[in-house]
Amino acid sequence: MIREMFNYARDHQPCIIFMDEIDAIGGRRFSEGTSADREIQRTLMELLNQMDGFDSLGKVKIIMATNRPDTLDPALLRPGRLDRKIEIGLPNEQSRLEVLKIHASRITKHGEIDYESVVKLSEGFSGADLRNVCTEAGLFAIRAEREYVIDEDFMKAVRKVSDAKKLETKLDYKPV
């Protein structure tokens, strides 16, 4: 699959290959594991081979994204394979307000929604977390047998997502 993707990109250059959640195949290698782990390691080896093999990438550029850079294999991060590392931080309060309004725009609402209060409770939230707030607000409305979301649904939702994030951080990810 990796080889075919790179061949396709070379045939259609200039081209950008975007690989999201690269940590799924680009994690640190280890000697033990299941057959699935070995398959992932073979996939990583093919990716490394394609990135710096004998065939030039030409005008093919690679962009990779992860929210777990601490788990990536050092071979993937070597100079010449990935030229730049760019960290995109979490949105500030104003940005969270804008993102929340974008995700909430498709929801049927009733009454005034105090987005500012929701945003004040969403410190440290990503765009995906804010989308989850909107989803949870919708689920609260469904449970209440309503076809619309009210302000209280958003407030309950932001608290629920916040509590889930607190549990998530208790896992305390550490580099391997």
Contacts in CASP RR format, 6 or more apart in sequence:
PFRMAT RR
TARGET T0000
AUTHOR 0000-0000-0000
METHOD contacts of the structure
MODEL  1
MIREMFNYARDHQPCIIFMDEIDAIGGRRFSEGTSADREIQRTLMELLNQ
MDGFDSLGKVKIIMATNRPDTLDPALLRPGRLDRKIEIGLPNEQSRLEVL
KIHASRITKHGEIDYESVVKLSEGFSGADLRNVCTEAGLFAIRAEREYVI
DEDFMKAVRKVSDAKKLETKLDYKPV
1 43 0 8 1.000
2 43 0 8 1.000
2 46 0 8 1.000
2 47 0 8 1.000
2 50 0 8 1.000
3 46 0 8 1.000
3 50 0 8 1.000
5 17 0 8 1.000
6 17 0 8 1.000
6 50 0 8 1.000
6 57 0 8 1.000
6 60 0 8 1.000
9 15 0 8 1.000
9 17 0 8 1.000
9 60 0 8 1.000
10 55 0 8 1.000
10 57 0 8 1.000
10 58 0 8 1.000
10 60 0 8 1.000
13 58 0 8 1.000
13 59 0 8 1.000
13 60 0 8 1.000
14 59 0 8 1.000
14 60 0 8 1.000
14 61 0 8 1.000
15 59 0 8 1.000
15 60 0 8 1.000
15 61 0 8 1.000
16 60 0 8 1.000
16 61 0 8 1.000
16 62 0 8 1.000
16 63 0 8 1.000
17 60 0 8 1.000
17 61 0 8 1.000
17 62 0 8 1.000
17 63 0 8 1.000
18 63 0 8 1.000
18 64 0 8 1.000
18 65 0 8 1.000
19 62 0 8 1.000
19 63 0 8 1.000
19 64 0 8 1.000
19 65 0 8 1.000
20 64 0 8 1.000
20 65 0 8 1.000
21 65 0 8 1.000
21 66 0 8 1.000
22 64 0 8 1.000
22 65 0 8 1.000
22 66 0 8 1.000
22 72 0 8 1.000
22 76 0 8 1.000
23 66 0 8 1.000
23 67 0 8 1.000
23 68 0 8 1.000
23 69 0 8 1.000
23 71 0 8 1.000
23 72 0 8 1.000
24 40 0 8 1.000
25 40 0 8 1.000
25 43 0 8 1.000
25 44 0 8 1.000
25 47 0 8 1.000
26 40 0 8 1.000
26 44 0 8 1.000
26 47 0 8 1.000
26 71 0 8 1.000
26 72 0 8 1.000
26 73 0 8 1.000
26 76 0 8 1.000
27 40 0 8 1.000
27 44 0 8 1.000
27 71 0 8 1.000
27 72 0 8 1.000
27 73 0 8 1.000
27 76 0 8 1.000
28 71 0 8 1.000
28 72 0 8 1.000
28 73 0 8 1.000
28 74 0 8 1.000
28 176 0 8 1.000
29 41 0 8 1.000
29 44 0 8 1.000
29 73 0 8 1.000
29 75 0 8 1.000
30 37 0 8 1.000
30 176 0 8 1.000
44 73 0 8 1.000
44 76 0 8 1.000
47 76 0 8 1.000
48 75 0 8 1.000
48 76 0 8 1.000
48 81 0 8 1.000
51 57 0 8 1.000
51 62 0 8 1.000
51 81 0 8 1.000
52 80 0 8 1.000
52 81 0 8 1.000
62 82 0 8 1.000
64 82 0 8 1.000
66 72 0 8 1.000
68 173 0 8 1.000
69 85 0 8 1.000
70 173 0 8 1.000
70 174 0 8 1.000
70 175 0 8 1.000
70 176 0 8 1.000
71 173 0 8 1.000
71 175 0 8 1.000
71 176 0 8 1.000
75 81 0 8 1.000
76 82 0 8 1.000
77 85 0 8 1.000
90 124 0 8 1.000
90 125 0 8 1.000
90 126 0 8 1.000
91 99 0 8 1.000
91 125 0 8 1.000
91 126 0 8 1.000
91 127 0 8 1.000
93 119 0 8 1.000
93 120 0 8 1.000
93 123 0 8 1.000
96 119 0 8 1.000
96 122 0 8 1.000
96 125 0 8 1.000
96 127 0 8 1.000
96 130 0 8 1.000
97 115 0 8 1.000
97 116 0 8 1.000
97 119 0 8 1.000
99 127 0 8 1.000
99 130 0 8 1.000
100 115 0 8 1.000
100 118 0 8 1.000
100 119 0 8 1.000
100 122 0 8 1.000
100 130 0 8 1.000
100 133 0 8 1.000
100 134 0 8 1.000
101 115 0 8 1.000
103 127 0 8 1.000
103 130 0 8 1.000
103 131 0 8 1.000
103 133 0 8 1.000
103 134 0 8 1.000
104 113 0 8 1.000
104 115 0 8 1.000
104 134 0 8 1.000
104 137 0 8 1.000
104 154 0 8 1.000
107 134 0 8 1.000
107 137 0 8 1.000
107 138 0 8 1.000
107 149 0 8 1.000
108 147 0 8 1.000
108 148 0 8 1.000
108 149 0 8 1.000
109 148 0 8 1.000
109 149 0 8 1.000
109 150 0 8 1.000
110 146 0 8 1.000
110 148 0 8 1.000
110 149 0 8 1.000
110 150 0 8 1.000
111 150 0 8 1.000
111 151 0 8 1.000
112 151 0 8 1.000
113 149 0 8 1.000
113 150 0 8 1.000
113 151 0 8 1.000
113 154 0 8 1.000
114 151 0 8 1.000
114 154 0 8 1.000
114 155 0 8 1.000
115 154 0 8 1.000
117 155 0 8 1.000
118 133 0 8 1.000
118 154 0 8 1.000
118 155 0 8 1.000
118 158 0 8 1.000
121 155 0 8 1.000
121 158 0 8 1.000
121 159 0 8 1.000
121 162 0 8 1.000
122 129 0 8 1.000
122 130 0 8 1.000
122 133 0 8 1.000
122 158 0 8 1.000
122 161 0 8 1.000
122 162 0 8 1.000
124 165 0 8 1.000
125 133 0 8 1.000
125 161 0 8 1.000
125 162 0 8 1.000
125 165 0 8 1.000
129 161 0 8 1.000
129 165 0 8 1.000
132 157 0 8 1.000
132 161 0 8 1.000
133 154 0 8 1.000
133 157 0 8 1.000
133 158 0 8 1.000
133 161 0 8 1.000
134 154 0 8 1.000
134 157 0 8 1.000
135 157 0 8 1.000
136 156 0 8 1.000
136 157 0 8 1.000
136 160 0 8 1.000
136 161 0 8 1.000
137 149 0 8 1.000
137 153 0 8 1.000
137 154 0 8 1.000
137 156 0 8 1.000
137 157 0 8 1.000
138 149 0 8 1.000
138 153 0 8 1.000
138 157 0 8 1.000
139 157 0 8 1.000
140 149 0 8 1.000
140 152 0 8 1.000
140 153 0 8 1.000
140 156 0 8 1.000
140 157 0 8 1.000
141 147 0 8 1.000
141 148 0 8 1.000
141 149 0 8 1.000
141 150 0 8 1.000
141 153 0 8 1.000
144 153 0 8 1.000
END
